[in-house]
Amino acid sequence: MKSVKELKKIVLQRMRYCWGENTAIFFITTGGAAAVALVWFMILDLMVSMGVADSSARRVDLSNGAVIAVTAVSLLILFGIAEPFRYGVKWYRLQQVRGNSVQAGSMFSCYGSWKRAGQIFRLNAYLFVKRFYFTAPLAIMFAAGIFFVNKIGTSGNNAASSAAAVLVFLLTGSVICAAAAFNCRYAPVSYLYVLEPDTPPKELLEKGLKISKGKSDYLAEAVLSSAVCLPFCIFIFPMVFAVPYLQMIYTAAVNEIILSEQQEENAVQIGKQESEIDKEYEHN
């Protein structure tokens, strides 16, 4: 596999040809999320005017079933709309890092086929089930930690409140790191789908786990070594450049993992063919 330094160089070279498209992806993504949030707030305001929700309560009131339902439906709608686009973007970026110039409209190709959209949601269901046994205990632990930390923070003791804030920060960081490390195992799966869309989800999962075995460190190194630009994102505008760059680095790293597996398989096939030829030669 290429070194991370070589990977960055290739990505910078390729991004000269697709900066505009990557910037458009960033604005479409953030704009879509903002639009859903706006609709959500408008619906909650409507619920307040109808007396369903309390105007003095928090926007996310976990004691109000109607608010929870609206939040859940909003997230499901966002997920349903965004997933075909997300997979189209993966295919587009994968082609770009491989040196293939493709039309920007290909990012929306999954919307043109009910079959493709169904395959995407089916694959996501498989991924959800596989991740659930790890993420569910993690989420429970996180929720329990936040609950107890809040109890400490509301005790009225300033020292205890400061300690609680530090604990929240450490707990959040630990959960994010653990989830990211676990999800590296499944990183190639969605990219394998855009390369082999007619392959059953179960086979894609098995192949993805096989490919990523022992190579998660490479993916983490590629992303972390490029994350030095993230602190500048506090100024908002640099996000337009930093986020697409990191996403392209991530795609390039996954592509290297996939290609390395293909090269290993080809080497095995060539070895078998040479062995068969040698056996046939010795027999003759």
Disulfide bonds with the S-S distance in Angstrom:
none
